[in-house]
């Protein structure tokens, strides 16, 4: 660790050594120019400054954090200046040994060329940031233009004279300077393109400026060679060494966390035009002076330069043309995207129908104009339960199918929209409610067509609420009225159509008030349960009990069930209230079980259609049985025919309940749809014949025949049967004669408390 720390601290010393040797070199060159020192003295300092700069770069490469191309670049940089310095040192040694200045040997020249090649390779291996090919081509052409301009002026001002004056000419010297110029140009190009994560662009810029300054000094060297014997490398090497040292220090600061902005790079934007203007002016000056020796090289260089500028402009025009085409394509794409986004904003994504906002705008215009029309809100009955049953993907397909069916049933002039979830809106233009009945009938009939979902025929129904648009009401009020009508249609049994009337407002207000009171009653334990005994015929022994809810209102007293149960159905409160009834009935029945012995009896609980379509209702029944300890064979779930008729979700829930071992009773049998197919679709265990057919069973042959028919159906299907609403001895006797095994009603007992049921069960067990 100590060796590493010492090695790390060596960098500042190497940088200081390089800067000091550069200063000594500059002072030595001044002394040589003044005739105070021989040229070899300054030469030695420049060689040492180059070697120190190489060591500085190597030191940085050794301690820097690895990154793609980073260490290789700094090793290449140090190696490049070291090779050039070694070539210069060899040249110095040969000249001192011969006691006269010699031309550079081939080894010296090859070392210089190798150093330049190593530097170029290091630059080229640096990863570049993402840029387009035209940008790379433009920057490269700018560098070539600057390099050509520098070559033309260097030849005319310096090397052209050296070729005529120096022994053997200055061609090799000129070539060497142009190679170094090319290295500087590559460096400036890399400043623009280098990836910040690899090497600091500011560091590459300093290295490039060092080479460029050295090359610039080297270009004027031929003017001093004959008089002062100062070779180009002696002038170029100190500036290059200082640039490398400054570059290494900048990279080291970036390594230590210093953040630097990307340098703007060489100002190439105007350089091509300035270069062309300068070389053209130089050509005119040379031609005017009649300098025939320089005319041909300058003319050739100017021609090459103008060709590069023209090629650059051609590429720029081509790139601009491509850019304009891309902009045109992008503009069209943006317009298309705008249209698509506008369409998506105004239309439902699933069905493609217009959304609520767009529909309301059209409805508002028609209402404001007082135009005749019918607004219909359509809701798919029990869709939530269907969606839970078949899954959301199939549920979306069903909604899409309903949308297509509605659109196919209306006229081309009508407007169809999808509101939230399973609700659609239809605006039947220029049709009164009476005239719109035919269109709405088509919608109802089309939707009722069986749909095959996962191998099962699913029959959908819709509830519809309507109102006329020509009433002077605005769009918001029209939608409110249609919603009230839809609410009435759904609460009235679903699959119905209701037109708005003012009486619906009063009914809804009552439901809102009663709903709030029902919530309070549930929270404040205002509900109680009583039980209607079910007895055997003819002895009247108890065989079970039906749980009935009662509401003791704190101010209104006892509220009749036929008043608050429908309101609970319409408001959805029947779900939590029904859950409470089920829990309480099972809990009390579990208590009866401990004292009733082995006598067979069941507690019956009424369940609404709204409860049956709740997701997980069967699982909730199983949870309650497990929590209360009541065996499944002691519970009967009572449902009406209407609750399960044409309702696959409710039927599926009853099948899962039956799988638990719970009995299912079909309540009010004979008053609903009374479809015999229902007895096959639903797992029924008990038929409860409605009071309507019991009231006159003792004195009416027709009612007795209907009751007998229901009894025969139950016996034929091996079902239990119970006669409801028995109020007289004559009715009880007649039912026994017909063969009914069980009955319930006021003749046997009015609804009693759970404690009374327990006493009857204990009495039965003690017989």
Rosetta blueprint (number, residue, H / E / L):
1 X L
2 X H
3 X H
4 X H
5 X H
6 X H
7 X H
8 X H
9 X H
10 X H
11 X H
12 X H
13 X H
14 X H
15 X H
16 X H
17 X H
18 X H
19 X H
20 X H
21 X H
22 X H
23 X H
24 X H
25 X H
26 X H
27 X H
28 X H
29 X H
30 X H
31 X H
32 X H
33 X H
34 X L
35 X L
36 X L
37 X L
38 X L
39 X H
40 X H
41 X H
42 X H
43 X H
44 X H
45 X H
46 X H
47 X H
48 X H
49 X H
50 X H
51 X H
52 X H
53 X H
54 X H
55 X H
56 X H
57 X H
58 X H
59 X H
60 X H
61 X H
62 X H
63 X H
64 X L
65 X L
66 X L
67 X L
68 X L
69 X L
70 X H
71 X H
72 X H
73 X H
74 X H
75 X H
76 X H
77 X H
78 X H
79 X H
80 X H
81 X H
82 X H
83 X H
84 X H
85 X H
86 X H
87 X H
88 X H
89 X H
90 X H
91 X H
92 X H
93 X H
94 X H
95 X H
96 X H
97 X H
98 X H
99 X L
100 X L
101 X L
102 X L
103 X L
104 X L
105 X L
106 X H
107 X H
108 X H
109 X H
110 X H
111 X H
112 X H
113 X H
114 X H
115 X H
116 X H
117 X H
118 X H
119 X H
120 X H
121 X H
122 X H
123 X H
124 X H
125 X L
126 X L
127 X L
128 X E
129 X L
130 X L
131 X L
132 X L
133 X H
134 X H
135 X H
136 X H
137 X H
138 X H
139 X H
140 X H
141 X H
142 X H
143 X H
144 X H
145 X H
146 X H
147 X H
148 X H
149 X H
150 X H
151 X H
152 X H
153 X H
154 X H
155 X H
156 X H
157 X H
158 X H
159 X H
160 X H
161 X H
162 X H
163 X H
164 X H
165 X H
166 X L
167 X L
168 X L
169 X L
170 X L
171 X H
172 X H
173 X H
174 X H
175 X H
176 X H
177 X H
178 X H
179 X H
180 X H
181 X H
182 X H
183 X H
184 X H
185 X H
186 X H
187 X H
188 X H
189 X H
190 X H
191 X H
192 X H
193 X H
194 X E
195 X L
196 X L
197 X L
198 X L
199 X L
200 X L
201 X H
202 X H
203 X H
204 X H
205 X H
206 X H
207 X H
208 X H
209 X H
210 X H
211 X H
212 X H
213 X H
214 X H
215 X H
216 X H
217 X H
218 X H
219 X H
220 X L
221 X L
222 X H
223 X H
224 X H
225 X H
226 X H
227 X H
228 X H
229 X L
230 X L
231 X L
232 X H
233 X H
234 X H
235 X H
236 X H
237 X H
238 X H
239 X H
240 X H
241 X H
242 X H
243 X H
244 X H
245 X H
246 X H
247 X H
248 X H
249 X H
250 X H
251 X H
252 X H
253 X H
254 X H
255 X H
256 X L
257 X L
258 X L
259 X L
260 X L
261 X L
262 X L
263 X L
264 X L
265 X L
266 X L
267 X L
268 X L
269 X L
270 X L
271 X H
272 X H
273 X H
274 X H
275 X H
276 X H
277 X H
278 X H
279 X H
280 X H
281 X H
282 X H
283 X H
284 X H
285 X H
286 X H
287 X H
288 X H
289 X H
290 X L
291 X L
292 X H
293 X H
294 X H
295 X H
296 X H
297 X H
298 X H
299 X H
300 X H
301 X H
302 X H
303 X H
304 X H
305 X H
306 X H
307 X H
308 X H
309 X H
310 X H
311 X H
312 X H
313 X H
314 X H
315 X H
316 X H
317 X H
318 X H
319 X H
320 X H
321 X H
322 X H
323 X H
324 X H
325 X H
326 X H
327 X H
328 X H
329 X H
330 X H
331 X H
332 X H
333 X H
334 X H
335 X H
336 X H
337 X H
338 X H
339 X H
340 X H
341 X H
342 X H
343 X H
344 X H
345 X H
346 X H
347 X E
348 X L
349 X L
350 X L
351 X L
352 X L
353 X L
354 X E
355 X L
356 X H
357 X H
358 X H
359 X H
360 X H
361 X H
362 X H
363 X H
364 X H
365 X H
366 X H
367 X H
368 X H
369 X H
370 X L
371 X L
372 X L
373 X E
374 X E
375 X E
376 X E
377 X E
378 X E
379 X E
380 X E
381 X L
382 X L
383 X H
384 X H
385 X H
386 X H
387 X H
388 X H
389 X H
390 X H
391 X L
392 X H
393 X H
394 X H
395 X H
396 X H
397 X H
398 X H
399 X H
400 X H
401 X H
402 X H
403 X H
404 X H
405 X H
406 X H
407 X H
408 X H
409 X H
410 X L
411 X L
412 X L
413 X L
414 X L
415 X E
416 X E
417 X E
418 X E
419 X L
420 X L
421 X L
422 X L
423 X E
424 X E
425 X E
426 X E
427 X E
428 X E
429 X E
430 X L
431 X L
432 X L
433 X H
434 X H
435 X H
436 X H
437 X H
438 X H
439 X H
440 X H
441 X H
442 X H
443 X H
444 X H
445 X H
446 X H
447 X H
448 X L
449 X L
450 X L
451 X E
452 X E
453 X E
454 X L
455 X L
456 X E
457 X E
458 X E
459 X L
460 X L
461 X L
462 X E
463 X E
464 X E
465 X E
466 X E
467 X E
468 X E
469 X L
470 X L
471 X L
472 X L
473 X L
474 X L
475 X H
476 X H
477 X H
478 X H
479 X H
480 X H
481 X H
482 X H
483 X H
484 X H
485 X H
486 X H
487 X H
488 X H
489 X H
490 X H
491 X H
492 X L
493 X L
494 X L
495 X L
496 X L
497 X E
498 X E
499 X E
500 X L
501 X L
502 X H
503 X H
504 X H
505 X H
506 X H
507 X H
508 X H
509 X H
510 X H
511 X H
512 X H
513 X H
514 X H
515 X H
516 X H
517 X H
518 X H
519 X H
520 X H
521 X H
522 X H
523 X H
524 X L
525 X L
526 X L
527 X E
528 X E
529 X E
530 X E
531 X E
532 X E
533 X E
534 X E
535 X E
536 X E
537 X L
538 X L
539 X L
540 X L
541 X L
542 X E
543 X E
544 X E
545 X E
546 X E
547 X E
548 X E
549 X E
550 X E
551 X E
552 X E
553 X E
554 X L
555 X L
556 X L
557 X E
558 X E
559 X E
560 X L
561 X H
562 X H
563 X H
564 X H
565 X H
566 X H
567 X H
568 X H
569 X H
570 X H
571 X H
572 X L
573 X L
574 X H
575 X H
576 X H
577 X H
578 X H
579 X H
580 X H
581 X H
582 X H
583 X H
584 X H
585 X H
586 X H
587 X H
588 X H
589 X H
590 X H
591 X H
592 X H
593 X H
594 X L
595 X L
596 X L
597 X L
598 X L
599 X L
600 X L
601 X L
602 X E
603 X E
604 X E
605 X E
606 X E
607 X L
608 X L
609 X H
610 X H
611 X H
612 X H
613 X L
614 X L
615 X L
616 X L
617 X H
618 X H
619 X H
620 X H
621 X H
622 X H
623 X H
624 X H
625 X H
626 X H
627 X H
628 X H
629 X L
630 X L
631 X L
632 X H
633 X H
634 X H
635 X E
636 X E
637 X E
638 X E
639 X E
640 X E
641 X H
642 X H
643 X H
644 X H
645 X L
646 X L
647 X L
648 X H
649 X H
650 X H
651 X H
652 X H
653 X H
654 X H
655 X H
656 X H
657 X H
658 X H
659 X H
660 X L
661 X L
662 X L
663 X E
664 X E
665 X E
666 X E
667 X E
668 X E
669 X E
670 X L
671 X L
672 X L
673 X L
674 X L
675 X L
676 X L
677 X L
678 X H
679 X H
680 X H
681 X H
682 X L
683 X L
684 X L
685 X L
686 X E
687 X E
688 X E
689 X E
690 X L
691 X H
692 X H
693 X H
694 X L
695 X L
696 X L
697 X L
698 X L
699 X L
700 X L
701 X H
702 X H
703 X H
704 X H
705 X H
706 X H
707 X H
708 X H
709 X H
710 X H
711 X H
712 X H
713 X H
714 X H
715 X H
716 X H
717 X L
718 X L
719 X L
720 X E
721 X E
722 X E
723 X E
724 X L
725 X L
726 X L
727 X L
728 X L
729 X H
730 X H
731 X H
732 X H
733 X H
734 X H
735 X H
736 X H
737 X H
738 X H
739 X L
740 X L
741 X L
742 X E
743 X E
744 X L
745 X L
746 X L
747 X L
748 X L
749 X L
750 X L
751 X L
752 X E
753 X L
754 X H
755 X H
756 X H
757 X H
758 X H
759 X H
760 X H
761 X H
762 X H
763 X H
764 X H
765 X H
766 X L
767 X L
